[in-house]
């Protein structure tokens, strides 16, 4: 039975497994956060952090930290909403505004049409730079088909294991490059001297890009589905979920920290710049010249797995969000959700296949600039809508006090609403 508007319907405690009480027991159950880190850290994070380091060294690390804190607060609220209500994120958002499921469906549908082509081309760029004999378009198509197959055939447990491998490879690769950069730096004291936090003149747009760019957008909304797959439905799971989110963004921050160190050591003060994903691939050669051929190989492999992980995670997010939005719009109750939005349900698989097919098509279209700008603009609308809805939903008196927003959550969610609203407006201004 679906709860009436404005109320919650978390299943009784006896229907949900209890969380382990020991710290070791909780740590063994972490997983959705690692999936989120693998899905949300993409080539865009590498571009923004490297570009920031090229212009300002390590002086803007504080902006990356702010972005991580704001995104972690938003993700924690998404997970807390699920624990509070037992409902999916889209079903929960419907009680904040009946138009929200339709808006999310349209926004994610646009993303689905362009996402695969954009990311598969970037992953193919990294792979063909590493292996020049490979044809670019054919490689992009193979990557799209492979990513679609991973999501299509696998249950959540399989998907989580694959994404854990991606995050491990990305983490080890970028940490290795950062350590090599620190060990071989010609002027290590000079590089570290840029670490002092500051607000350089003319850096406002760069700072906003860093804060908004770190982490994901649609993947944050999808976090509740991954929590749901783990059957975290009882209040006792709240500490586990929070530890999971903290782990996710600790890994994310460490990744962009290492990327910034590489950027500061390689680009800052050198006159070199990086623009877009083509420039990211081209960075491999000067990196190899400075650190050796092994570093070039490691960078391109890390670049490839960063993008591949984001592509696979994005397809999974698209499947959940579109099938759940459609289910909610059709008025199908949560009790029947498994048949209409689970990874092996026909709507989920149909949307994943559709996103993969669209990705192949966009690859051959060559990603026109107008389509890429439209994709970025539509994607920017998800976070202000999500943060605004969470402010409404998690402050209701019908929410149990343990799950209700506290002062810090309200401050961070309000900041997220304003920040991502400004970034969305800037995207629209760029488009039109």
Buried (B, 14 or more C-beta within 10 A) or exposed (E): EBBEEEEBBBEEEEEBEEBBEEEEEBEEBBBBBBBBBBBBBBBBBBBBBBBBBBBBBBBBBBBBBBBBBBBBBBBBBBBBBBBBBBBBBBBBBBBBBEEBBBBBBEBBBBBBBBBBBBBBBBBBBBBBBBEEEBEBBEBBBBBBBBBBBBBBEBEBEEBBEBBBEBBBBBBEBBBBBBEBBBEEBEEEEEBBEBBEEEEEEEBEEBBBBBBBBBBBBBBBBBBBBBBBBBEBBBBBBBBBBBBBBBBBBBBBBBBBBBBBBBBBBBBBEEEBEBEEBEBBBBBBEBBBEBBEEEBBBBBBBBBBBBBBBBBBBBBBBBBBBBBBBBBBBEEBBBEEBEEBBBBEBEBBBBBBBBBBBBBBBBBEEEBEEEBBBBBBBBBBBBBBBBBBBBBBBBEBEBBEEEBBBEEEBBEBBEBBBEBBBEBBEBBBEEEE
